[in-house]
Amino acid sequence: MIQAIVYTSNAGTTERYAKLLGHETDLSVYSLEEAKKTVKNGTEIIYLGWIMAGGIQGYADAVRRFEIPMVCAVGMEPAGKQQRDVREKNRIPNDVELFTLQGGYLIHKLRGVHKLMMLMVTSTAGKALAEKIDRTPEEDDLLELMEHGGSRVSVENLAAPIQWYRQTLGGTEHE
């Protein structure tokens, strides 16, 4: 039975998702560093981590310590995008539920190499997206995020993970 939610966050969007999910599921929420000290190894958890170059930050460490039936990977792309690539790159077994969630782009909260990398990526990807003639509404939103920053974190974006938790694990409705 799932005992906690554990997360790794960089700019704060993954932490916000973890806390929203904790509120909706009544599970305790810990950063990975807190969980290493507080949550017993082998405990079943839900893991949330931010995506960098397709890798879910902290996942490899978390999966060595805990049982993880569900992972939420938070990035700039709209929810549901890049799932296959994220699963493959992070070697997430097929029996582990994976959700990709759109977090945001908060460049002012990034530091050092992460900030430099994101500036380079968004400069290149943003330019290509801006030049694209037949952008979809999702691509327009992503371009807006790259150009102006912001957060897309919302409880509505957690609908699928919350539903999975409640249906698969017999969780109760939040009151």
C-alpha angles and dihedrals in degrees: 000000000000111000105178150359116244124189146177116209134180109179097017103259094105090048090052091051091048092052093046090050090047090053092050095046100034089233122141114254125218136172110239090253091053091045092054088062099034112029118070116243111258093032116141111245143164110242126209122185138163121250122241118174089340094307121118104228114236094006096112091052093044094049090054090056107032143036107249119193094166134035128188114197115198122206143136096273120092118270115286095023122124094011096138093047093046092048092050097043093049095039092234108176117242091243090062113088112235127196125180114208131192109241113170147250113268102164092170089065095052124092139196121339093000091058093047092048093050092048090053094045095047092044092055098036093039092053092049091047093047090053093049110108102201102044119170120230088257090054091048089053092048091050090049089051092050094047100042107017125223144138131277095188113137139146088242089065088058094056095106096046091046091049091048091050093049096043101038099039101030093245116171129242112269112250 
